[in-house]
Amino acid sequence: MNAIEAYRRAVIDLLAETSSQDQILATASRRTAESLRSGGVLHVFGSGHSMLPAIDATFRAGGLAPVHLLHDPSLAPWEPTRVSRVERLPGYGTAIVDLQDLRRGEVLVVLSHSGINPVPVELAQRARDRGLCVVAITSRRHSLASASRHPDGLRLLDVADLVLDTGAPEGDVALTLPDGTETGPTSTIVATMLLHALAIGAMEQLIADGAAPPVLRSMNRADGDATNERVLAPFRGRLSREP
């Protein structure tokens, strides 16, 4: 088996292993559907590369329309040096939440591969204090193998209501090449699947309850723009960077 095949197998295996968390996913989806039925939105947050799955779920064709990205430019993945410093700042995560329109009963998904830095931990804590259901998407393997940088020694998995485990290995490297080079990142792929699965489960729950799920259509398909305008209309003013 060459390196490409080994990497593909590692990704497939991790995706398959998430089936053990189907009950947690179902609960997260149900809580999301309940919030949407009440006019709520789904909030998503990640810093660094953990922001990528959150971005992918926002204004996504075939995805839920009312998805709000808690976006902070200082935590964007294209600023890696800045991110590594900012996400370790105590108090920064609390400030992010305090600047957002987050409402009791809504769901916030916090994505962090390591889950050891103050920003995602504080953000989850503050959101729970405000009555939101916090879903963590993180790697237990990496998180438990690393020392927390939170002042109280907390990890994201300690403070979330529900935890979805990517299973990604410590350091987010799934294989070692013959010369000892470690490579094969998997956290973004698995986290993206878990977040989309959560949203799809919420759609299924809404349909089962007799409600039409607010789902976006590709703007490059017939009636895409008109459909999206109609679906997004009830949530105007609550979504980041609205189209």
VEXKOLVO-24222 format. One record per residue (C-alpha): residue in three letters; x, y, z. Coordinates in steps of 0.2 Angstrom, whole numbers, padded with zeros to 4 digits, always signed. Layout:
BEGIN
ALAXYZ/...
***
This chain:
BEGIN
MET+0000+0000+0000/ASN+0007+0017-0005/ALA+0006+0033+0005/ILE-0009+0039-0005/GLU-0019+0023-0002/ALA-0014+0023+0016/TYR-0020+0041+0018/ARG-0037+0036+0009/ARG-0039+0021+0021/ALA-0036+0031+0036/VAL-0049+0044+0031/ILE-0062+0031+0027/ASP-0059+0022+0043/LEU-0061+0037+0053/LEU-0077+0042+0044/ALA-0084+0024+0047/GLU-0079+0025+0066/THR-0091+0040+0068/SER-0106+0028+0066/SER-0103+0024+0085/GLN-0109+0042+0088/ASP-0125+0041+0079/GLN-0136+0043+0095/ILE-0126+0059+0099/LEU-0128+0066+0082/ALA-0147+0062+0083/THR-0148+0072+0099/ALA-0139+0086+0092/SER-0150+0086+0076/ARG-0166+0085+0087/ARG-0160+0100+0097/THR-0156+0110+0081/ALA-0173+0106+0073/GLU-0182+0111+0089/SER-0173+0128+0088/LEU-0176+0130+0070/ARG-0195+0127+0073/SER-0195+0141+0085/GLY-0187+0153+0073/GLY-0169+0150+0079/VAL-0153+0149+0069/LEU-0138+0137+0070/HIS-0122+0145+0076/VAL-0105+0138+0071/PHE-0088+0143+0077/GLY-0070+0137+0073/SER-0053+0145+0074/GLY-0038+0142+0062/HIS-0041+0127+0051/SER-0056+0122+0062/MET-0065+0137+0054/LEU-0065+0128+0038/PRO-0079+0116+0042/ALA-0089+0131+0049/ILE-0087+0141+0034/ASP-0092+0126+0023/ALA-0108+0125+0032/THR-0112+0143+0030/PHE-0123+0148+0014/ARG-0120+0130+0008/ALA-0130+0124-0007/GLY-0140+0109+0000/GLY-0137+0115+0018/LEU-0147+0124+0031/ALA-0151+0142+0027/PRO-0151+0149+0045/VAL-0132+0145+0049/HIS-0123+0160+0057/LEU-0104+0160+0057/LEU-0096+0168+0072/HIS-0082+0175+0062/ASP-0067+0184+0069/PRO-0054+0189+0056/SER-0040+0187+0069/LEU-0044+0168+0070/ALA-0044+0165+0051/PRO-0034+0151+0045/TRP-0024+0162+0033/GLU-0017+0171+0048/PRO-0008+0156+0057/THR+0004+0166+0067/ARG-0010+0177+0073/VAL-0022+0163+0076/SER-0009+0154+0087/ARG-0008+0169+0099/VAL-0025+0175+0099/GLU-0034+0158+0102/ARG-0023+0157+0118/LEU-0029+0174+0125/PRO-0040+0172+0141/GLY-0056+0182+0139/TYR-0056+0183+0120/GLY-0069+0169+0118/THR-0080+0177+0131/ALA-0079+0194+0122/ILE-0084+0185+0105/VAL-0100+0178+0112/ASP-0104+0194+0121/LEU-0104+0203+0104/GLN-0116+0190+0096/ASP-0135+0189+0095/LEU-0136+0172+0103/ARG-0153+0167+0110/ARG-0158+0154+0123/GLY-0163+0137+0116/GLU-0152+0139+0100/VAL-0138+0128+0096/LEU-0119+0133+0094/VAL-0107+0121+0086/VAL-0089+0124+0092/LEU-0075+0116+0082/SER-0058+0113+0088/HIS-0046+0099+0084/SER-0037+0100+0100/GLY-0050+0109+0111/ILE-0036+0115+0123/ASN-0035+0133+0120/PRO-0045+0146+0130/VAL-0055+0154+0116/PRO-0066+0139+0111/VAL-0067+0134+0129/GLU-0073+0151+0135/LEU-0084+0153+0120/ALA-0093+0137+0124/GLN-0094+0141+0143/ARG-0102+0158+0139/ALA-0114+0152+0127/ARG-0120+0138+0139/ASP-0122+0152+0152/ARG-0134+0161+0140/GLY-0145+0146+0138/LEU-0138+0138+0121/CYS-0135+0120+0118/VAL-0116+0118+0114/VAL-0110+0104+0103/ALA-0092+0101+0102/ILE-0083+0094+0087/THR-0066+0089+0093/SER-0053+0075+0094/ARG-0053+0066+0111/ARG-0036+0058+0106/HIS-0027+0074+0104/SER-0036+0084+0117/LEU-0033+0071+0131/ALA-0015+0069+0125/SER-0011+0088+0127/ALA-0011+0099+0142/SER-0025+0112+0142/ARG-0020+0130+0140/HIS-0036+0136+0149/PRO-0032+0144+0166/ASP-0043+0131+0175/GLY-0036+0117+0165/LEU-0052+0114+0155/ARG-0054+0107+0138/LEU-0069+0110+0126/LEU-0075+0092+0129/ASP-0077+0096+0147/VAL-0089+0111+0145/ALA-0100+0106+0130/ASP-0117+0098+0131/LEU-0113+0086+0117/VAL-0097+0080+0111/LEU-0094+0073+0093/ASP-0077+0065+0092/THR-0067+0066+0075/GLY-0055+0052+0081/ALA-0041+0062+0072/PRO-0024+0057+0079/GLU-0013+0068+0090/GLY-0005+0081+0079/ASP-0018+0078+0066/VAL-0006+0066+0056/ALA-0013+0049+0051/LEU+0003+0042+0043/THR+0022+0042+0043/LEU+0032+0041+0027/PRO+0047+0031+0026/ASP+0059+0045+0030/GLY+0049+0048+0046/THR+0039+0063+0039/GLU+0022+0064+0048/THR+0008+0069+0037/GLY-0010+0065+0033/PRO-0022+0078+0041/THR-0039+0071+0044/SER-0048+0083+0056/THR-0056+0095+0043/ILE-0063+0081+0033/VAL-0071+0072+0047/ALA-0077+0087+0056/THR-0085+0094+0040/MET-0094+0077+0038/LEU-0100+0078+0056/LEU-0107+0096+0054/HIS-0116+0092+0038/ALA-0123+0076+0046/LEU-0130+0086+0060/ALA-0138+0098+0048/ILE-0145+0084+0038/GLY-0152+0075+0053/ALA-0161+0092+0058/MET-0169+0093+0041/GLU-0175+0075+0042/GLN-0182+0079+0060/LEU-0191+0094+0053/ILE-0199+0084+0039/ALA-0204+0070+0051/ASP-0213+0084+0061/GLY-0222+0090+0046/ALA-0211+0106+0044/ALA-0202+0111+0028/PRO-0183+0112+0031/PRO-0175+0129+0026/VAL-0163+0123+0014/LEU-0153+0133+0001/ARG-0152+0129-0017/SER-0137+0131-0028/MET-0137+0148-0036/ASN-0132+0140-0052/ARG-0148+0130-0054/ALA-0164+0136-0061/ASP-0174+0147-0048/GLY-0159+0146-0036/ASP-0158+0164-0032/ALA-0177+0166-0030/THR-0178+0150-0019/ASN-0164+0156-0008/GLU-0171+0174-0006/ARG-0187+0166+0000/VAL-0179+0154+0012/LEU-0167+0167+0019/ALA-0180+0180+0021/PRO-0186+0175+0039/PHE-0168+0176+0045/ARG-0162+0192+0038/GLY-0152+0202+0050/ARG-0146+0187+0060/LEU-0134+0179+0048/SER-0116+0184+0044/ARG-0111+0191+0027/GLU-0128+0188+0020/PRO-0129+0186+0001/
***
